[in-house]
Amino acid sequence: MIGRVFYGACAVALIGTTAVMAEPRNGSNDDANKQICRSISDTGSRLGHVRECHTAQEWAELRRQMQQNIDRIQNSRAANGN
């Protein structure tokens, strides 16, 4: 149960972040390889935040995985009747 809440909180934190800075990774203008850094805040804390840098393609994959986790959690709750 705690794991599900943790994944849900991570999903909300990931979705709610904003792009802080973007730089080309290898000097190319290819959007898939552009390095994007985001500041991710801890839920319930004004002081805690972490800066993560990934390519645009990696951010898209993280979003896809997080959405799958959210769907899995919501579907398992609906199947259990909670």
C-alpha positions in Angstrom: 0.0 0.0 0.0 2.8 2.4 0.9 4.6 1.6 -2.3 1.5 2.5 -4.3 1.2 5.8 -2.6 4.9 6.5 -3.1 4.6 5.8 -6.9 1.5 8.0 -7.1 3.3 10.8 -5.3 6.3 10.4 -7.6 4.0 10.6 -10.6 2.5 13.8 -9.4 5.9 15.3 -8.7 7.2 14.3 -12.1 4.2 15.6 -14.0 4.2 18.9 -12.0 7.8 19.9 -12.7 8.8 22.6 -15.1 11.8 22.8 -17.3 14.5 24.9 -15.7 17.2 24.9 -18.3 17.8 23.3 -21.6 21.2 22.9 -23.4 22.2 20.9 -26.4 24.0 17.7 -25.4 26.5 17.4 -28.2 26.1 20.8 -29.8 23.5 19.4 -32.2 20.0 20.8 -32.6 18.4 17.3 -32.5 15.4 17.6 -30.2 15.6 13.9 -29.1 19.2 14.3 -27.9 18.7 17.7 -26.2 19.6 17.7 -22.5 16.8 19.0 -20.3 17.2 19.7 -16.6 14.2 19.9 -14.3 13.9 20.7 -10.6 11.7 18.1 -8.9 10.2 19.1 -5.6 9.5 16.7 -2.7 5.7 16.6 -2.0 5.0 18.4 1.2 8.3 20.1 1.5 9.2 23.7 0.6 12.9 23.1 0.9 13.5 19.7 -0.7 14.1 19.5 -4.4 16.4 17.6 -6.7 17.7 18.5 -10.1 17.5 15.8 -12.7 18.9 16.0 -16.3 17.8 13.7 -19.1 17.4 13.9 -22.8 14.0 14.7 -24.3 13.6 11.1 -25.3 14.4 9.9 -21.7 11.8 12.3 -20.2 9.2 11.0 -22.6 10.0 7.4 -21.5 9.8 8.4 -17.8 6.4 10.0 -18.4 5.2 6.9 -20.2 6.4 4.6 -17.4 4.8 6.9 -14.7 1.5 6.9 -16.6 1.6 3.1 -16.8 2.2 2.9 -13.0 -0.7 5.3 -12.4 -3.0 3.3 -14.7 -1.9 0.0 -13.0 -2.6 1.4 -9.5 -6.0 2.8 -10.5 -7.0 -0.4 -12.2 -6.0 -2.6 -9.3 -8.0 -0.4 -6.9 -11.0 -0.7 -9.2 -10.6 -4.5 -9.4 -10.4 -4.8 -5.6 -13.5 -2.8 -5.0 -11.8 -0.1 -2.9 
